[in-house]
Amino acid sequence: FRLSFNETSLATRKYDIVYLTTSMRTDDITLVMPQGFHVKYLPAPLTIKTPFIEFEGLYKQEKDCIKVRRKLAVLQRIIPVKDYPAHRETLERIAKFSEERIFLEEAADKEVKP
């Protein structure tokens, strides 16, 4: 479920990044919460639009489910060296978002047991 981008592992580059093709990846996931639990924390949404990448990430609670939607589009095949630092920062933000966690909390029992 984590996204990683090996092409940005270097601090600097001498050559352009060249992807074989443009691409789009969409993840639509529905998580059903266990009975007796509620959401304590959902990550904030993230939207990024650059000339090279578009990303949308969203966590949303709907009744007893959590909907997760991620859409990553690589818009250009070639990322010039001059744009590498900004591209690297963009992909690092996306990778960090993909590592965010959902926290659930067990609801307190309404009945007091002896």
Secondary structure, DSSP 4 states (H G I P E B T S, - for coil): -----GGG-SSS-SS-EE-SS-EEEEEEEEEEPPTTEEEEE-PPPEEEE-SSEEEEEEEEEETTEEEEEEEEEE--SEE-GGGHHHHHHHHHHHHHHHT---EEEEPPPSSPP-
